[in-house]
Amino acid sequence: MKPFYHFLMRYRQPKDMDDITAFANHAYEDHGFPKQSSSYDEISRYLEMNGDYLENMAVFDQAWDLYLQHEG
């Protein structure tokens, strides 16, 4: 399974069009984001501590569900 970050980058756009696009754009700018991880727990913990750009963890959960559908 490829890392979540690589999957998320497919949603990156010049303008925030929806919550997942905004998440992808901010994650791209976040140099500490666990880019090689495919662990829900590791990424979730990181975002809870450092993801102040993420308005709601439900956005991460939605992106994670898409990731599992695509990569699973």
Buried (B, 14 or more C-beta within 10 A) or exposed (E): EEBBBEBBBEBBEEEEEEBBBBBBBBBBEBEEBBBEBBEBEEBBEBBEEEBEEBEEEEBBEBBBEBBEEEEE
